[in-house]
Amino acid sequence: MSDNAIRPRPNPWQYIRYCYGARLPDSMRDWVRNDLAGKGAAIRMMIRVAVPAVLVLAPFWLIPTSLDVHLSMTLPILIPFVYFSHCAQATRRSVAPANSSR
């Protein structure tokens, strides 16, 4: 049996709230630990940062103009969001204690 079978998972509403800062119950600590430090954690963090950035930048694409103007309005904001979220995740993983009980 895999670890996922015994590890409680958050429901969709809890997961969305968790992605943007809410705390999950203590019974889900193993799931949270795996989510933050397990395989694919950096990609999940980058997506969590990119989704709100895309939602904020999406109205710029409603302005009637050419593609290069749209790209020049949105990419200089979106690329640093994604890049710095990756750097922040790498920094958190490198300075976190190896045997953290939390």
C-alpha positions, 0 to 999 in steps of 0.5 A, a space after each residue: 500500500 502506498 503512503 497516499 492511501 493512509 495520508 488524509 487529503 484536504 477536500 477541494 475547498 480546504 486545498 484552495 484555502 491552503 494554497 493561499 495561506 489557510 492552515 490545515 488541521 494537524 491530522 494532515 501534517 504529513 500531507 502538508 510536509 509532502 506537499 511542501 518538500 516532496 516531489 514536485 513541490 517547486 512546480 506546485 509553488 510556481 503554479 500557486 504564485 502564477 494563478 493570481 498573477 495571471 488573474 490580475 494581468 488578464 484584463 490587460 489582454 482585453 485592451 484592443 492592441 497588437 500582440 507585442 504590446 500585450 506581451 510587453 504589458 504582461 510578461 515583464 510582470 509575470 516572469 519575475 513572479 514565477 522566477 522569484 517563486 521558484 527562488 523562494 522555494 529553493 531558498 526555503 528548502 535549502 535552509 529548512 532543518 532536516 529533522 523538523 518536527 513541524 
